[in-house]
Amino acid sequence: MILVDGRIDGVWSHKRKGRRLVVRLEPFAKLPEWARNRVESEAERLAEFLEGTPEVVWGDRARRKS
């Protein structure tokens, strides 16, 4: 889950592709810039922890539901 100020504002998932760790971030609505930066930092930390090269991909679930 993507948490912003205690609210669930999206989801994320990850998938290993060779040495890369693809982290897909899917907010439910537009996130403030500071929140986007922090979420990306956490995704990069996850890749480092799992010993992969991070690849951060932003999606938009709200847009796909339309």
BADRENLUM-510989 format. One record per residue: x, z, y of N, C-alpha, C in turn; residue in three letters; residue number from 0. Coordinates in nm, 4 decimals, decimal comma. Each point is the difference from the previous one (the first is absolute). Example, Ala and Ser with C-alpha at 12.3 -4.5 7.8 and 13.67 -1.06 7.14 Angstrom:
2
{{1,3190 0,7800 -0,5690} {-0,0890 0,0000 0,1190} {0,0900 0,0000 0,1200} "ala" 0}
{{-0,0350 -0,0720 0,1050} {0,0820 0,0060 0,1190} {-0,0770 0,0730 0,1090} "ser" 1}
% end
This chain:
66
{{0,0835 0,0000 -0,1181} {-0,0835 0,0000 0,1181} {0,0879 0,0000 0,1243} "met" 0}
{{-0,0505 -0,0595 0,1041} {0,0632 0,0068 0,1314} {-0,0794 0,1034 0,0792} "ile" 1}
{{0,0671 0,1080 0,0354} {-0,0644 0,1067 0,0771} {0,0478 -0,0046 0,1442} "leu" 2}
{{-0,0946 0,0066 0,0939} {0,0315 0,0040 0,1421} {-0,0808 0,1138 0,0600} "val" 3}
{{0,0697 0,0992 0,0516} {-0,0660 0,1175 0,0589} {-0,1033 0,0621 -0,0946} "asp" 4}
{{0,0330 0,0055 -0,1299} {-0,0866 0,0626 -0,0985} {-0,1109 -0,0881 -0,0533} "gly" 5}
{{-0,0098 -0,1242 0,0469} {-0,1036 -0,0926 -0,0466} {0,0618 -0,1009 -0,0961} "arg" 6}
{{-0,0778 -0,0433 -0,0970} {0,0439 -0,1087 -0,0868} {-0,0311 -0,1296 0,0738} "ile" 7}
{{0,1064 -0,0691 0,0436} {-0,0165 -0,1226 0,0781} {0,0448 -0,1255 -0,0740} "asp" 8}
{{0,0298 0,0135 -0,1291} {0,0391 -0,1166 -0,0763} {0,0598 0,0405 -0,1330} "gly" 9}
{{0,0484 -0,0997 -0,0728} {0,0642 0,0230 -0,1288} {0,1295 -0,0796 -0,0045} "val" 10}
{{0,0859 0,0398 -0,0935} {0,1203 -0,0784 -0,0239} {0,0282 -0,0038 -0,1481} "trp" 11}
{{0,0742 -0,1003 -0,0405} {0,0393 -0,0140 -0,1393} {0,1409 -0,0573 -0,0021} "ser" 12}
{{0,0653 0,0144 -0,1145} {0,1349 -0,0574 -0,0099} {0,0175 -0,0672 -0,1350} "his" 13}
{{0,0909 -0,0977 -0,0009} {0,0269 -0,0772 -0,1210} {0,1465 -0,0423 0,0022} "lys" 14}
{{0,0670 0,0201 -0,1102} {0,1413 -0,0399 -0,0099} {0,0076 -0,1478 -0,0370} "arg" 15}
{{0,0856 -0,0717 0,0715} {0,0277 -0,1413 -0,0280} {0,1512 -0,0152 0,0001} "lys" 16}
{{0,0586 0,0165 -0,1175} {0,1462 -0,0021 -0,0094} {0,0576 0,1217 0,0724} "gly" 17}
{{0,0920 -0,0224 0,0925} {0,0577 0,1102 0,0789} {-0,0888 0,0391 0,1174} "arg" 18}
{{-0,0993 -0,0839 0,0311} {-0,0867 0,0297 0,1144} {-0,1136 0,0930 -0,0412} "arg" 19}
{{-0,0427 0,0810 0,0950} {-0,1213 0,0793 -0,0178} {-0,0957 -0,0457 0,1094} "leu" 20}
{{-0,1037 -0,0721 -0,0398} {-0,0978 -0,0508 0,0957} {-0,1044 0,1092 0,0219} "val" 21}
{{-0,0120 0,0449 0,1241} {-0,0968 0,1031 0,0357} {-0,1071 -0,0663 0,0858} "val" 22}
{{-0,1228 -0,0024 -0,0504} {-0,1118 -0,0618 0,0722} {-0,0790 0,1085 0,0701} "arg" 23}
{{-0,0140 -0,0136 0,1297} {-0,0711 0,0970 0,0845} {-0,1302 -0,0639 0,0466} "leu" 24}
{{-0,1114 0,0669 -0,0278} {-0,1303 -0,0564 0,0336} {-0,0844 0,1004 0,0793} "glu" 25}
{{0,0110 -0,0040 0,1330} {-0,0822 0,0896 0,0815} {-0,1458 -0,0466 0,0012} "pro" 26}
{{-0,0900 0,0958 0,0187} {-0,1423 -0,0326 0,0084} {-0,0365 -0,0537 0,1382} "phe" 27}
{{0,0783 0,0353 0,0999} {-0,0203 -0,0446 0,1378} {0,1373 -0,0053 0,0660} "ala" 28}
{{0,0050 -0,0501 0,1220} {0,1271 -0,0097 0,0709} {0,0584 0,1394 0,0217} "lys" 29}
{{0,1283 0,0152 -0,0345} {0,0691 0,1280 0,0186} {0,0767 -0,0019 0,1315} "leu" 30}
{{0,0141 0,1161 0,0628} {0,0848 0,0075 0,1195} {0,1436 -0,0365 -0,0373} "pro" 31}
{{0,0745 -0,0517 0,0947} {0,1377 -0,0436 -0,0248} {0,0857 0,1119 -0,0592} "glu" 32}
{{-0,0152 0,1238 0,0514} {0,0815 0,1102 -0,0512} {-0,0296 0,0252 -0,1472} "trp" 33}
{{-0,1274 -0,0154 -0,0402} {-0,0374 0,0224 -0,1397} {0,0553 -0,1121 -0,0882} "ala" 34}
{{-0,0063 -0,1236 0,0481} {0,0559 -0,1127 -0,0768} {0,1489 0,0207 -0,0244} "arg" 35}
{{0,0714 0,0433 0,1031} {0,1442 0,0231 -0,0133} {0,0296 0,1083 -0,1031} "asn" 36}
{{-0,0760 0,1071 0,0030} {0,0221 0,1095 -0,0959} {-0,0346 -0,0406 -0,1420} "arg" 37}
{{-0,1055 -0,0760 -0,0171} {-0,0389 -0,0454 -0,1336} {0,1081 -0,0924 -0,0562} "val" 38}
{{0,0523 -0,0898 0,0840} {0,1080 -0,0884 -0,0452} {0,1234 0,0801 -0,0389} "glu" 39}
{{0,0323 0,1035 0,0775} {0,1150 0,0852 -0,0328} {-0,0189 0,0671 -0,1356} "ser" 40}
{{-0,1204 0,0476 -0,0265} {-0,0271 0,0639 -0,1294} {0,0105 -0,1011 -0,1142} "glu" 41}
{{-0,0458 -0,1221 0,0225} {0,0104 -0,1044 -0,1020} {0,1470 -0,0290 -0,0305} "ala" 42}
{{0,0831 -0,0034 0,1033} {0,1428 -0,0230 -0,0196} {0,0650 0,1176 -0,0731} "glu" 43}
{{-0,0436 0,1207 0,0301} {0,0524 0,1181 -0,0703} {-0,0380 -0,0040 -0,1477} "arg" 44}
{{-0,1214 -0,0443 -0,0296} {-0,0430 -0,0119 -0,1390} {0,0903 -0,0988 -0,0745} "leu" 45}
{{0,0271 -0,1142 0,0618} {0,0864 -0,0997 -0,0634} {0,1394 0,0573 -0,0240} "ala" 46}
{{0,0520 0,0730 0,0961} {0,1314 0,0619 -0,0160} {-0,0020 0,0997 -0,1161} "glu" 47}
{{-0,1039 0,0819 -0,0076} {-0,0131 0,0987 -0,1065} {-0,0044 -0,0671 -0,1369} "phe" 48}
{{-0,0699 -0,1136 -0,0085} {-0,0135 -0,0721 -0,1263} {0,1126 -0,1019 -0,0205} "leu" 49}
{{0,1010 0,0077 0,0865} {0,1201 -0,0837 -0,0088} {-0,0315 -0,1488 0,0037} "glu" 50}
{{-0,0858 -0,0381 0,0926} {-0,0330 -0,1407 0,0191} {0,0235 -0,0413 0,1439} "gly" 51}
{{0,0049 -0,1291 0,0219} {0,0102 -0,0539 0,1353} {-0,1423 -0,0137 0,0533} "thr" 52}
{{-0,0308 0,0649 0,1141} {-0,1387 0,0000 0,0466} {-0,0460 -0,1350 0,0548} "pro" 53}
{{-0,1232 -0,0331 -0,0327} {-0,0695 -0,1138 0,0612} {-0,1386 0,0509 0,0357} "glu" 54}
{{-0,0259 0,0159 0,1283} {-0,1270 0,0555 0,0465} {-0,0935 -0,1150 0,0364} "val" 55}
{{-0,1200 0,0026 -0,0577} {-0,1004 -0,1038 0,0236} {-0,1254 0,0680 0,0532} "val" 56}
{{-0,0454 -0,0444 0,1173} {-0,1237 0,0542 0,0570} {-0,1156 -0,0894 -0,0396} "trp" 57}
{{-0,1091 0,0617 -0,0474} {-0,1242 -0,0704 -0,0301} {-0,1087 0,0606 0,0873} "gly" 58}
{{-0,1209 -0,0486 -0,0133} {-0,1091 0,0538 0,0790} {-0,1284 -0,0080 -0,0823} "asp" 59}
{{-0,0328 0,1109 -0,0668} {-0,1203 0,0035 -0,0853} {-0,1258 -0,0260 0,0811} "arg" 60}
{{-0,0087 0,0532 0,1204} {-0,1205 -0,0159 0,0807} {-0,0266 -0,1485 0,0264} "ala" 61}
{{0,1025 -0,0756 0,0273} {-0,0140 -0,1418 0,0293} {-0,0451 -0,0772 -0,1248} "arg" 62}
{{0,0512 0,0367 -0,1198} {-0,0345 -0,0724 -0,1225} {-0,1435 0,0248 -0,0432} "arg" 63}
{{-0,0582 0,1126 0,0366} {-0,1368 0,0301 -0,0415} {-0,1016 -0,0862 0,0739} "lys" 64}
{{0,0356 -0,0556 0,1122} {-0,0940 -0,0798 0,0813} {-0,0326 -0,1315 -0,0653} "ser" 65}
% end
